[in-house]
Amino acid sequence: METLRLNRVVKTASRIIGRDLPSLEILYQQRLLGRATLISQDSSHPAHDLFEPLPSSRRFRSIKTRTNRFSSSFSP
């Protein structure tokens, strides 16, 4: 529900300034991927071992969890 309201605000702002703005989902994915990339490159970071890239180097290996709560968070 909140996401719909925020997307409405983004759409209104894009009309006011006359430029297309990216949706909140796209911004979230970009920031999340950027943060995960920085953590995976920094070997001194405590969560460095959690971000293991797949052989294709396009995605990270998913973490095995018992519940959905931890798999949906940024880092357990």
N, C-alpha and C positions, 0 to 999 in steps of 0.2 A: 504494500500500500504506500509506504513512504517513497519507494523507488518511483512509483508513478507520479507522485507529487513533485519529486525532484526532477524527473525527466520533463515534466510540464514547465518547471522553472527554467530549465536549460533551453527548451524550445522557445519560450517567450524571450529569453535573453538573446537567442540567436536571431529572432525576428527584429528585436530592437537594434542590435548592432549591425544587422544586415549581412552576417556571415554564418556559415554552417559551423556548429560546434559538435564535437564528438559526444556520443551518449555516455552516460555514467558507467555502463557496462564495459565499454571500450576503454575508458580511462582506468577503470579498476583492473582490467586484464593487463594493460600496459604497465601500470605501476607495480602490480604483483610480479610480473615477469622480470621487470627491472630489479626489484628488490631481491628476488630469488637468484638472479644472475650475479649480483654483487656479493651475496652471501656465499655462493658456490665458488667464487673467485678468491675470497678472503679466507685463507686457511686458519687464521687465528680466531675466526668467528665461532661462537659456541654451537651454532646450528649448521656449521659447514658440512658435517657428515650426513645431515638429513637430506641434502640436495645433491643427489647423484644423477648426472645426466644419463639418458639412454644412449645406446651406441650411435643413434642417428644424430645426436646432439641438438635435436630440435625440441625435445621435451625432457622433463625430469621424471625420474622413476617415482611412481606413486608409493606412498607410505602405507604399510599394512597396519590397519587399526581394527579394533573390535567394534567400535561404534562409529557412526557417521559424524559425531560431534568433532572428533579429532581430525578426521580426514577432510572436513570442510574448513578447518581453521588454517591460518597461514603456516604456522609451525606448531606442532604439539608440544 
